[in-house]
């Protein structure tokens, strides 16, 4: 990509800048510009989406807890049977 990459608003896009030929401080400055550029593109979820995502995560965690509990119970019983506990 060329260094002349331009965004829709007409400004240069730091995500396409080359780091070749830059000093360590130039590379750090480029990194910071790229981070700020990416953070500007972040979309915050709406309240409804956030609540939906929370329920999905809690449901997944609950399913994984049940799965681990069942496996732990099964392996515990198996080891008790094998070792005569």
Protein Blocks (a to p, Z undefined) as FASTA:
>chain_A
ZZkbccfkopacfklpcfehiafklmmmmmmmmmmmmmmmpccddfklmmmmmmmmmmmm
mmmmmmmmmmmmmmmmmmmmmnoZZ
